[in-house]
Amino acid sequence: MKFNIDSPVFTFMGTFADYVLLNCIFLISCIPIITIGPAVTALVSVTMKDGESIWNPAWQPVKADLDSYECHHGLGYSRFVSSKDGLNADLTAFVPLHETCEINYLKLRNDSDKEKSISLTSYVEFCFWNAVDDATNFQRNLSIGEVEIDGSTIYHKTEYRERRNHYAFYTVNTPINGFDTSRDEFLGAYGSIEHPKAVVEGTSYNTVASGGAVIGSHRIDLTLAPGEEKTYIFLLGYAENDDEHKWEALDVINKTPAKATIKKFVTDEQVLAALASLKEYWNTLLARYSVSCEDEKLSRMVNIWNQYQCMVTFNMSRSASYFESGTGRGMGFRDSCQDLLGFVHLIPERARTRILDIAATQMEDGSAYHQYQPLTKRGNLDIGSGFNDDPLWLIAAVAAYLKETGEPFQTTGPSEGPVAESIFIAGMFVKYGREYAKILELLGKDEKAKKALAAVDKVYDAILTDGWDGEWFLRAYDAFGDKVESNENEEGKIFIEPQGFCVLAGVGVKEGHARKALDSVKEHLDTKYGIMLQQPAYRTYHLNLGEISSYPPGYKENAGIFCHNNPWVSIAETVIGRGNRAFEIYQKTCPAYLEDISEIHRTEPYVYSQMIAGADAPKHGEAKNSWLTGTAAWTFVNVSQYILGIKPDYNGLVIDPCLPDRINELTITRVYRGAMYHIHVTKTDGTEKGVTKMTVNGQAVDGNCVPFGKDATEYQVEIIM
C-alpha cells in the first residue's frame, strides 16, 4: 500500500478516549431556551377576518394580497408588520429567557376613518410527542388525541394518562368568544389551512377533540374605533408534573405549572420586559467578540449573525436542526465537535459539558459512534462507527476549549486505534496530533508528547511522499493501494479537503507544495459562488466510491460547493500570507455579501447553508440545507482567528491578522479568560500579514502573543502590521 498510517502511528489516537475522560468539576449554566422542544409543531398563526377580507399578519398561511408587509428577524425573535384595508397588525414572536413557552404578541390598530369589526382567530397544531411515530402510526395516532378547556386556555394532554408526565397548553390573555380543538372540524371537509371553514364562516364550533388531529384555536370578536389600538398575548407552553402530582381530580390534569407560566405574561409590560431581557442577553453575549472596520458587511456578520448561527447550531446539532426532519438521528459526533469551535468563546462552561458528553460516547479503542443521543449518551446503531476522522475532531474541540479557558485536564490510560488511508484525515492527524502533543506537554507528560510528535512527523513525511500528486494533494488510497481522486483519474481528479486541511496544518508550506495546491484550487475548483468539492464531477456511478457518485453533477458531494470546507481553504491562504485571496474566498459564501443575488441563492438572510449548487448543476449558485452544522462554526473560526487574527492559544491571546487590501484599520473587542481586550490594528501599505510591532497597555512586547496576567481585567493592545 502506497500510503498507510499503520497502527503504531495511530496508537496515541486510540488513547485519546481516556485523555478526555476528566475528573473536573461539572458546571451548569442557565441559557435561554430557543425552542420548546417536542411539545408542538412550528405551525402557529393568527388570522383576521375584517368583513369579507381574511389575512395573516405574517402573510402565511392565507397569502392574501396585503397593502404593506415587513418581516424583521432579530436575535431570538421575529416581528411581522403588515396592513390591509386600513387595519394595521404588528406581531412579535419570541421565547422568553429561562421559560418553556413561546409568546406571540399582537397589536391591532385601526388606521381607517371607520369603525371596524374583526374576528381574530389563532391556530396551532399539536404533535403527539414522537416525530417518527407521528408520521407513520396513523392507525393509532388518529384515535388518541385528548384536550381540556379551561377558560381561554387549551390543554393538550394526549397520552398524559398512560405514559406522559408533560402536556402543552395554548392560551390568550383575554376572554374568548369561541374555540376549536379538532383539526377536521376547524378546516371543514376538503378544507385547507389557507381558508379554514371556521374562519370563512366567522365562527367557532367549540369542538373538544377526542381522537384525531388535535389543534388549539381561539376566536376573539372585537371592535376598533378609528385610531384605536388593542393588544393580545398568545402563549404556547410546555409543562411537567411529577408522578405524585399529575392530577387535580379524576382525569383532570394538574394545571399549576402552566398557570404559573401564564401568570408571568399577562400584561403588555411583562411581555415587553421579557423581550427587552432577551435582547440584552444577546447583546451581552455577542459582545464577547466584536469588530469595527471599513467593511460594514464584515462587521455585521462577525458581530451578529455568524456568532448567532454558531449558538443555534451548537444547541441543535442534528438532533433538531432547522433542516432535518426531526426524526431523531441524534447529535453528530463530528458535527458537535466542530460546532463547538465557533461557540466556545461564548459560553465556555457549556462547551465543556458538551465535550464530556461527546467523550462519554467514545469507545475504548478510540473509535466512536458517528451519532449519539444527547439524553442517553448512547450511540446511533443505524449509522454505527468506523469514521476515522471522528476522534480527531474531539481533539480539535478539547484544544479549542483549553486555549479559551486555560483549564487543566486530568487523564488516564492507553488503547489501540484504527487504520486510515485518507490524505485529508492525514492532514487532520498532523494538525491535531500537534495539538494533542501540546496538551500532553502542559500535563507534564513529555515522553508521550514526544511519541505523539514522532507519529506526526511520520505522517507528515508520508503525505509529502505518497500523498502529493504533482500539483495538489491526493484525496485517498483505496484498499488495493490505488489512488482515489488523482490527476490519473478521469473524474474527480482534485478534491478540496486535502488542499485546505493539509495546508492549514502546515503541510508543504516550507517545501512549496502548499502554494501549488492552493493555486490548483483556484484554477480547477473555484467559481463565483464558492469552491467546489471536486472536479471533474462524476457522471458515471462508481461502485467503489458509493454515495459521492450517486448525486447529480454539481450537488452535494458530487462537485457541489460545500460551505463547510470553503473556510479551510481560506484559512490555508492565511497560512501562506495571502490575505486578499483568503478574504475573496470568505466573501463568496458569506450571506452578507450575497444579498444582491438572493433570487439565485434562495436562502434566509444572514444564514449559512450546507451547500451551494456547483458549476455542473443547472442552478449554479442555489443554496440548500440552511442552518445545517459545521459551516457557521468553521466560518467564524476563519474570520475571527485567521483573517482578523485574534487567536486563543494555551499561553494567551495571539494577534496575527491576515488582511485584504480593502481593510487598513480595525478595532476588535474580545472577552478572553475573564478579561476585556481592546485591540487596534493598523496596516502599512501593501502588507497582508505580519505583526511588526505590538504594545500592551503602553508597553512594547516581543512577538505577537499578549502576555496573560491572572489578575488583569482589561488590556489595551496596539498592533502595527
Phi, psi and omega in degrees: 000130185293319185232116186213119171268097187286168187298326175302323178295323183272003183303315182294332176293326178295333180282348188294333177304322180284329183286347177254002173271100198249148177262055182264167176282130179280128179249142179240128178243145178268124183231160177292138175275121184258002172209150178266016171071222190276012187292318186213166171282176184275359185276096177234128182212159173233130183238137176250141169244110180247096189067238177264358182273127180239128181200167179245144174301325181264016177075303176277153005269352185292323179062039179286156174287115183260156176284329176206153181204131174226142176232123180239121175253114179255195181276099180086006179211161173227145181228134180237123180239122184212166179209153176201128176055039177084000177258123180255133179238136180228108186243125176242128180242131178198164174252118180295155177301134171065021180235149178261061179205160174241136179252134169244106186259113188246129171248131175241132180225134179270105179266004179271178179260013180231152175296143180237132173254123190232140171255116184255123184235127175262164183201133172215141175259122177275145172264177181252028167082353181218112188298317180294312181295322178304322187272353186233322191267059185294326182300333176264315189295332179277015179226008189242355184296135178219145179219164165230147177243127179222099183065238180265011184248131175254125181253125178262112187237028178304130179067008179295326183296317191255327189219358181244151168242017181229159179208166176250158177215150182223123188218168174220149189273042178202153174301147183249159179261352179177168181207166171212146176230357177258118181298317183299316181290319182296314181285327185085165179300125181060020178279173183221164179292337178292322181219075180295145182303317182299319181290316179302319181278352179066037185218178169229153183257357178054044182280138175249105187295138172217099192085174176075190181276122187263133175234173168232126180216131173249147170238130179235120176265126184220161176233134178240123173286161177307128181082352183283146179231139174228151180238151179221139181245107174264132184230125177249120188224174182225137182220153178231151172228146173285166187300331182280347184230038182284332193234143169273324178204182181303116178064020176244117186290152176284113186263006185304310181295325178295315181294327177295320177292314180302320183299334183284343188224055181263328186251161175301319183298319179296316181294314182294325176294319178295321178294319178297320178296320178297315180296318179295321177303311182292320178300317179293316182296312184287344177289354178294338173215118178215150182228146173230123182205184183293334184269102184296323181292321176299312180300318181298317180291313183294316187284331187236285200285325178293316178295320178301314179293325175301319178296314182295313181292327175297315181296317191266317190047220180265002181287331180201050184288166179289347180255319181298156184283353178080028183263020166083035176295336179097185180274136177281133177298306177297315183298314183296322178296316181288322176304323182297330183299323180269355185253334194303329181286342183281301179225084186304324183295327176287325175298321178299314178299319179296320178300316179295321177299314181296314182298329181296339181267353182284148183267168185297331181275006179094345179283175183205152168296136184293335175221151180216159178269124187295332182280317183269343186060030177252147182284157177275109184291335181298323181264326175077206184233200177092008175276109191293339182276344184305309181299328179293323178295329177294323175299317178303317181293315180297316179299317179298319180294315181296320178295324181287319190253334186073013184287135176281150178241145172258147187219165176208158157065144179259166170199179181263153183238181185270183177245140180222155180224019178270128177291327174301311179294328176298319175298318174300319180301316179295312182298305187271344169295320176294321177296319180297317178298321179296319177299318178298319178299318179295333178275357182080015181261069188294321181294317177294326177296319178297319178296319179297315180294325176296319177296318178300314180300321179297316179292321178304312180295322180297322178298315183289329181274311186246355178258359181260132186255009179109310178237350179202173179277140172298161174273317185188171164244143178274184185295344179262004181083010180273147180292138175242127181064069181226166175297343177283344179273152178283323178239152180063050183287320184229134181243150183286322191302306183293332179295313180290309189285324178296317182289319179296337174279354179093003182289127175080006182292307182287337180276350181090354180291325184300312180297318178299315182297316181289326174295324178292323175302312181297321182288319191253334189245344188283142172222173180290345179253005180134178184265126182287159182293316179203167173209149347294158177294154177282122177250357172236151180277130179248113184302322183287342180262336175069233192301324186302327180263005179270339179283153173299148180305130178098358183238142178050226185291346180265076175069022169284168176265103179275112180295339180296316184259356172300319176301330179299320179290321177298315176300316179302321178296325177291329179299322179263008170085019181261085184293323180296315180292320179300316181288326176301315179294317178303316183297327188296331180246359182282121186303327182297334180265005183247010183298329182283350179238032182299331178290340175267312185293317172057048177224154180308147178302136174068015182247129176284143176257167176287315183214161177232138181301131183279184186295336181278350184276150176299330181244062179304127180100350179282127182269155179220156171063058178293155179072357182290152195289165174097308187297309183301315182296310183293325178294320179292321175301316181300305186287323185278321186261333186249314178284303175287333167080027177257098194241116174296141176223173184297328185255002180152192183265119180267133179250111184211069183292154171226096196249147175285169180298333184288344181245114181249347181204141177206155177235130183232136169249138185215125172274125185216119180051042174084357180249154177260126178252125174252109189245124178243124183245129175238133185249136172279158185303132174081357181273128176255328181207149176121117177271120179264336181207138176221131171240142179237117184052041176085355181254133178294139181231133176289145178078201182226022175253121180289118179302135183268120175258125186301324184261357181286143180242348183207139180230138171249113186243126176248128182239131172245125177261000000 
